[in-house]
Amino acid sequence: ALFGSDIGKFHTQVSLGLKFIIN
């Protein structure tokens, strides 16, 4: 559960970062 949570957090940060950079 903890591992999955970390993956989710990382994926969310990356997605938001890419959106911020692209836009």
N, C-alpha and C positions, 0 to 999 in steps of 0.2 A: 504494500500500500504506500509506504513511504517512498520507495523507488519510483512508483508510478506518479506520485504527487510531484516529485522533483522533476520528472520528465515533462509533466504538464506545465509546470511553472516555467521551465526553460523554453518549451515550445511557444508558450504564450508571449514571453519576453522577446523571443526571436521574431515572432509574427508581428508584434507591435513595433519592434525596431525596424523591420523591413518596410512596413507601411509608412512609418514616420520618415524614413530615408527616401522612399519612392515618392511620397507626396510632399 
